[in-house]
Amino acid sequence: MKTSSWLAISLIASTATLLSLGSQPAGAATLCVNPGSVSGCFKTIGAAVAAASAGDTIQVAPGTYSEDVTIGKSLSLIGANSANTIIDARGQPNGVYIDGLDNAGLSEVVVAGFTVQNANFEGILITNASSVTVWGNRVVSNDLAFNASAASCPGLPAFETSEGMDCGEGIHLSGVDHSTVANNFIQNNSGGVLISDDTGLTHDNLITGNVARDNPYDCGITLASHPLYSELPSNTPRGVDRNTISDNDSSKNGLAVEGAGAGVGLFVAPPGLETSGNVVVGNRLTGNGLPGVAFHLHTASPGQNLNNNLIVGNYIADNGADTEDAATPGPTGINVFGVAPITGIAIVQNVIKNEAVDIAANTPALVDVHLNNLLGQQIGVDNLDGGMVNATENWWGCAKGPGSPGCTAVSGSNVASTPFLTRPAVTSSPE
């Protein structure tokens, strides 16, 4: 059992969200959808959404619904079972689009119990909305318009990011706050979950209990501050801030090409953008093409902020090396790469195995590394820059400390590794 307070907070938040599925405001109606349009039900989900009023619930019977469902009002869209209630968006941009960009103030939307598949771009896209719940869905085999040979995705909708491999995520949040993405299975899209700020500040969301697996061209879970959508005012609030990524399984993502994706990636694009104050806790991050957790800040543009992110209680193993300017000497558990200083990074109570480098630091700033079990193949901590790494109170694999026979080692200068633990740290990582 996990005892971390962060995990307890996540569990409480998830429970509260699930309880809300059973509540409706006074006077709300329940509409139904089935393929035969029998018993007064609608034949398509889109028709039911169009007929619904704010606060209504739409119950969808098993079947395959060939449509792109756009939601611009507060409602609950509940599939009978994700195994047999299918939104097949072949030839359509997205499977489900929760559209707050064109419906200001959109909030209180629930989408649960579907398979969403075969969209040209995103499986489930959410823009500029609050208090959204996406729960218990299978989001598979989207991103069909992606051209792997050209590393691009032609015909992007206008609100999408211009980054070629970020157009076909299973689930994409942009300009979204106080929302929950929980217990979804996300496979064979370009990437798993993308949290970005293309259309506005994305903050205080919970991404929990999801399985993001075998998404070949991007990270399992990405937190990325991107260039602003060109049709919005330049003073639109920006940032990917204070999101919690907890208890997810992010495995075997980003393997189609070298450097395609990490288990969890925290990124900032220039200029003046931020991915800050996020918590990555209790996840299982294994077998990804880039490190289990990758921080990337590639320029020193004014105002950039990749600070104050916490990596705690994760199990990290068998991931790849980082590449290009963020390159690490071999397969890596966590890489903190920043041309400019990345401050306030804490890496605590993680278990890292089967990596050539457990933790790499490559930024001119202090990185705190404590109470981890550093059980990789060679290097426990590698400082690739002139910044300081405070790596005291870690377990290096044997009682005699870093560099001793049977222990992982320190590489590089400015690494404080003593005192060290003489027995494994007590962690809540999901081994």
C-alpha positions in Angstrom: 0.0 0.0 0.0 1.2 3.5 -0.8 1.3 5.9 2.2 2.4 9.1 0.5 0.3 12.1 1.4 0.3 13.0 -2.3 -1.2 9.7 -3.2 -3.9 10.1 -0.5 -4.8 13.5 -2.0 -5.0 11.9 -5.4 -7.3 9.1 -4.1 -9.6 11.6 -2.4 -9.8 13.7 -5.5 -10.5 10.7 -7.7 -13.2 9.4 -5.3 -14.9 12.8 -5.3 -14.9 12.9 -9.0 -16.4 9.4 -9.3 -19.2 10.3 -6.8 -20.1 13.3 -8.9 -20.9 11.0 -11.8 -24.1 9.9 -10.0 -25.3 13.4 -9.2 -27.4 15.7 -11.4 -28.8 19.2 -10.8 -32.5 19.5 -10.1 -34.5 19.3 -13.3 -31.8 17.7 -15.3 -32.9 15.1 -17.9 -31.4 11.7 -18.9 -31.2 11.1 -22.7 -30.4 7.9 -24.4 -28.6 6.8 -27.5 -28.6 3.4 -29.2 -27.8 2.2 -32.8 -31.4 1.4 -33.7 -32.9 4.6 -32.3 -35.4 2.5 -30.4 -37.5 3.4 -27.3 -37.3 7.1 -28.1 -33.5 7.1 -28.1 -31.2 9.1 -30.4 -29.4 7.2 -33.1 -26.2 9.3 -32.9 -24.3 10.8 -29.9 -24.0 14.1 -31.7 -27.8 14.4 -32.0 -28.3 13.7 -28.3 -25.6 16.3 -27.4 -27.4 18.9 -29.6 -30.7 18.1 -27.9 -29.4 18.1 -24.4 -29.6 21.0 -21.9 -26.9 22.0 -19.5 -26.7 19.4 -16.7 -28.2 16.6 -18.6 -26.9 13.0 -18.8 -26.6 11.1 -22.0 -26.5 7.3 -21.6 -25.1 5.5 -24.7 -25.9 1.8 -25.3 -23.3 -0.6 -26.7 -22.6 -0.2 -30.4 -20.2 1.5 -32.8 -20.9 5.2 -33.4 -19.0 6.6 -36.4 -18.7 10.3 -35.5 -16.7 13.1 -34.1 -18.5 14.2 -30.9 -18.2 17.9 -30.0 -19.4 19.0 -26.6 -19.9 22.7 -25.9 -22.2 22.5 -22.8 -22.1 21.1 -19.3 -23.3 17.4 -19.5 -22.3 13.9 -18.7 -21.7 11.5 -21.6 -21.7 7.9 -20.2 -21.0 4.8 -22.3 -22.3 1.5 -21.2 -18.9 -0.2 -21.3 -15.6 0.8 -22.8 -15.3 -2.7 -24.3 -18.4 -2.4 -26.5 -19.4 1.2 -26.7 -17.2 2.6 -29.4 -16.8 6.1 -30.9 -15.0 5.4 -34.3 -13.8 8.7 -35.7 -12.2 7.3 -38.9 -11.9 10.2 -41.3 -12.7 12.8 -38.6 -10.4 15.2 -36.8 -11.0 13.9 -33.2 -13.1 11.3 -31.4 -14.4 13.6 -28.7 -13.8 17.4 -28.6 -14.8 19.2 -25.4 -14.8 22.7 -26.9 -14.4 25.5 -24.4 -12.5 27.6 -27.0 -15.7 28.3 -28.8 -18.0 28.0 -25.7 -16.6 30.4 -23.1 -17.0 29.3 -19.5 -17.5 25.6 -20.3 -17.3 23.4 -17.2 -18.7 20.3 -15.6 -18.3 17.8 -18.4 -18.0 14.1 -17.9 -16.9 11.5 -20.6 -16.7 7.9 -19.3 -17.1 4.4 -20.5 -16.1 4.5 -24.2 -13.5 3.2 -26.7 -12.4 6.2 -28.8 -10.5 5.2 -31.9 -9.3 6.0 -35.4 -9.3 9.8 -35.3 -7.0 11.7 -37.6 -5.7 13.7 -34.7 -6.6 13.5 -31.0 -8.7 10.8 -29.4 -10.1 13.1 -26.8 -9.3 16.9 -27.0 -10.3 19.4 -24.3 -9.7 23.1 -24.7 -10.4 26.0 -22.3 -12.7 24.2 -19.9 -12.9 23.6 -16.1 -14.0 20.7 -13.9 -13.9 18.1 -16.7 -13.7 14.4 -15.9 -12.4 11.9 -18.5 -12.7 8.5 -16.8 -12.5 4.8 -17.7 -12.1 5.1 -21.4 -10.0 3.2 -24.0 -8.3 5.7 -26.3 -6.6 3.7 -29.0 -5.2 3.9 -32.5 -5.8 7.6 -33.1 -3.4 9.9 -35.0 -4.1 8.3 -38.4 -3.2 11.5 -40.3 0.3 11.5 -38.9 3.0 11.1 -41.6 5.8 9.2 -40.0 8.2 9.6 -42.9 7.8 13.4 -42.8 7.5 13.6 -39.0 4.5 15.9 -39.4 0.8 15.9 -39.2 -0.7 17.8 -42.1 -4.1 19.5 -41.9 -3.9 20.3 -38.2 -7.1 22.0 -36.7 -6.4 25.7 -36.2 -6.2 25.4 -32.4 -3.6 22.6 -32.4 0.1 22.9 -31.7 2.4 23.3 -34.6 4.8 20.6 -33.3 4.6 17.7 -35.7 4.5 14.8 -33.2 2.1 16.5 -30.7 -1.0 16.4 -32.9 -2.1 12.8 -32.2 -2.1 12.4 -28.5 -4.6 10.0 -27.0 -5.9 12.7 -24.6 -4.9 16.4 -24.9 -5.7 19.2 -22.4 -5.1 22.8 -23.4 -6.3 25.8 -21.4 -7.9 23.4 -18.9 -8.1 23.6 -15.1 -9.3 21.6 -12.1 -10.0 18.6 -14.2 -9.4 14.9 -13.8 -8.2 12.3 -16.3 -8.4 9.0 -14.5 -8.2 5.2 -15.2 -8.1 5.4 -19.0 -6.2 3.0 -21.2 -4.2 4.9 -23.9 -2.4 2.9 -26.6 -1.1 3.2 -30.2 -1.7 7.0 -30.5 1.2 9.3 -31.3 1.6 10.0 -27.6 -0.4 9.2 -24.5 -1.6 12.3 -22.5 -0.5 15.9 -23.6 -1.0 18.8 -21.2 -0.2 22.1 -22.9 -1.0 25.8 -23.0 -1.5 26.4 -26.7 -4.9 28.1 -25.9 -4.3 29.3 -22.4 -3.1 28.4 -18.9 -3.5 24.7 -17.9 -3.3 24.2 -14.2 -4.4 22.3 -11.1 -5.4 19.1 -13.0 -5.1 15.5 -11.8 -3.9 12.8 -14.2 -4.2 9.5 -12.3 -4.5 5.8 -12.7 -4.0 5.8 -16.4 -2.1 3.2 -18.5 -0.2 4.9 -21.4 1.5 2.2 -23.3 3.0 1.7 -26.8 2.4 5.2 -28.0 5.3 5.3 -30.5 6.1 8.9 -31.4 5.9 10.8 -28.1 5.9 10.6 -24.3 3.5 8.6 -22.3 2.6 11.8 -20.5 3.8 15.2 -21.6 3.7 18.6 -19.8 4.8 21.2 -22.3 4.5 24.9 -22.6 4.1 25.7 -26.3 3.8 28.7 -28.6 0.4 30.4 -28.3 -2.3 29.7 -30.8 -2.0 32.6 -33.2 -5.6 33.7 -33.2 -5.6 34.4 -29.5 -4.5 37.7 -27.8 -0.8 37.8 -27.0 -1.6 38.5 -23.3 -3.5 35.3 -22.9 -2.4 33.7 -19.6 0.1 30.9 -20.2 1.7 28.0 -18.3 1.5 24.3 -17.4 1.4 24.7 -13.7 0.5 22.8 -10.5 -0.7 19.6 -12.2 -0.4 16.2 -10.4 0.6 13.1 -12.3 0.0 10.2 -10.0 -0.2 6.4 -10.1 0.0 6.1 -13.9 1.8 3.3 -15.8 3.7 4.9 -18.7 5.6 2.2 -20.5 7.2 1.5 -23.9 6.3 4.9 -25.4 8.5 6.8 -27.9 10.2 3.8 -29.4 9.4 4.4 -33.1 12.4 6.7 -33.7 15.3 7.7 -31.5 14.5 10.3 -29.0 10.7 10.2 -29.5 9.4 10.1 -26.0 9.9 9.7 -22.2 7.7 8.2 -19.6 6.9 11.7 -18.4 8.3 14.7 -20.1 8.4 18.3 -18.7 9.3 20.7 -21.4 9.4 24.5 -22.1 9.6 26.1 -25.6 10.9 29.7 -25.9 10.4 32.4 -25.1 9.1 33.2 -21.7 7.0 30.1 -21.1 6.7 27.9 -18.0 6.0 24.3 -16.8 6.2 24.8 -13.1 5.1 23.5 -9.7 4.0 20.1 -11.0 4.1 16.8 -9.0 5.0 13.5 -10.6 4.3 10.9 -7.9 3.8 7.2 -7.6 4.1 6.3 -11.3 5.6 3.3 -13.0 7.8 4.5 -15.8 9.5 1.7 -17.7 10.9 0.8 -21.1 10.4 4.2 -22.8 12.6 5.6 -25.6 13.9 8.5 -23.6 14.5 8.6 -19.8 11.7 7.7 -17.4 11.4 11.4 -16.5 13.0 14.1 -18.9 13.3 17.8 -18.2 14.1 19.8 -21.3 14.9 23.6 -21.4 16.9 24.1 -24.6 17.5 27.9 -24.6 18.2 30.7 -22.2 15.3 32.9 -23.4 14.1 35.5 -20.8 11.3 34.4 -18.5 11.5 30.7 -19.1 10.5 28.6 -16.1 10.9 24.9 -15.6 11.2 25.3 -11.9 9.8 23.8 -8.7 8.7 20.5 -10.0 8.7 17.5 -7.7 9.5 13.9 -8.7 8.6 11.6 -5.8 7.9 7.9 -5.2 8.1 6.6 -8.7 9.4 3.3 -10.0 11.7 3.9 -13.0 13.5 1.1 -15.0 14.8 0.1 -18.4 14.4 3.4 -20.2 16.5 4.9 -23.0 19.2 7.5 -23.1 18.4 11.2 -23.8 19.5 12.6 -27.1 20.8 15.6 -29.0 21.8 18.6 -26.8 20.2 16.8 -23.8 22.2 13.6 -24.4 23.1 11.4 -21.5 25.9 8.7 -21.5 23.5 5.8 -21.6 20.0 4.6 -20.6 18.8 7.0 -17.9 16.2 7.1 -15.2 15.8 10.9 -14.7 17.4 13.7 -16.8 17.3 17.3 -15.7 18.6 19.2 -18.7 18.5 23.0 -18.9 20.7 25.5 -20.8 19.5 28.0 -18.2 19.1 27.2 -14.5 16.3 24.9 -13.5 15.7 25.6 -9.8 13.6 24.0 -7.1 13.8 20.5 -8.5 13.4 17.8 -5.9 13.9 14.1 -6.7 12.8 12.1 -3.7 12.0 8.5 -2.7 12.2 7.0 -6.2 13.4 3.5 -7.0 15.5 3.5 -10.1 16.8 0.2 -11.7 18.4 -1.2 -14.8 19.7 2.2 -16.0 23.3 3.1 -16.9 22.6 6.5 -15.3 20.0 6.7 -12.6 19.9 10.5 -12.3 21.6 12.9 -14.7 21.8 16.6 -13.9 22.8 19.0 -16.7 21.8 22.5 -15.5 23.7 25.4 -13.8 21.6 25.2 -10.7 21.1 23.1 -7.5 19.3 19.8 -7.9 18.1 18.0 -4.7 18.3 14.2 -4.7 17.3 12.5 -1.5 16.0 9.2 -0.1 16.1 7.4 -3.4 17.2 3.8 -4.1 19.8 4.1 -6.8 20.0 0.6 -8.2 21.2 1.1 -11.7 23.9 -0.7 -13.6 26.8 1.9 -13.2 26.2 5.5 -12.2 23.8 6.7 -9.5 24.2 10.4 -10.1 26.0 12.0 -13.0 26.5 15.7 -12.9 27.1 16.9 -16.5 27.2 20.6 -15.7 28.7 23.0 -13.2 25.7 23.2 -11.0 25.5 21.5 -7.6 23.8 18.2 -6.9 22.9 17.6 -3.3 22.6 13.8 -3.3 22.9 13.1 0.4 20.9 10.4 2.2 20.4 8.0 -0.8 20.8 4.2 -1.0 23.4 3.4 -3.6 22.9 -0.4 -3.6 25.3 -1.4 -0.8 26.1 -0.3 2.8 29.5 1.2 2.0 28.2 4.0 -0.2 28.7 5.4 -3.7 31.6 3.9 -5.7 32.1 0.9 -3.4 31.9 -2.7 -4.9 28.3 -3.5 -5.6 27.2 0.1 -5.4 26.4 2.7 -8.0 28.8 5.6 -8.4 29.0 9.3 -8.6 30.2 10.9 -11.9 31.2 14.5 -12.4 32.0 17.2 -9.9 30.0 19.1 -7.3 28.0 16.2 -6.1 27.5 15.9 -2.3 26.8 12.2 -1.6 27.6 11.9 2.1 26.1 11.0 4.4 24.5 8.1 2.6 22.0 5.5 3.7 23.3 2.2 4.8 20.1 0.4 4.1 17.4 0.9 1.4 15.2 3.9 1.7 11.6 3.3 2.6 9.7 4.3 -0.5 6.1 4.2 -1.8 7.1 3.5 -5.4 4.9 1.0 -7.3 7.4 -1.8 -7.9 
